[in-house]
């Protein structure tokens, strides 16, 4: 990991109190490559995907666990966050109640 990338990740980590922006789980930062492959490893996430015109500006970046970063895929951040936190399932259950 480059020094600049690590610096950005540390800022995001601090801004979010060491938690994933999607699931809220604690994340880890490590220089060890093996540790960087763990599902709870901290990654830099683009809130608005670069494929959709998102930038590398700090306002568009967040710290996400590796699991969430990989799972998000083509979903927009709000849809994925709602799904990941279980809010979508709660909503669906609520509208199905008589």
Secondary structure, 3 states (H helix, E strand, C coil): CCHHHHHHHHHHHHHCCCECCCCCCECECCCCCCHHHCCCEEEEEECCCHHHCCCCCHHHEEEEEHHHHHHHCCCCHHHHHHHHCCHHHHHHHHHHCC
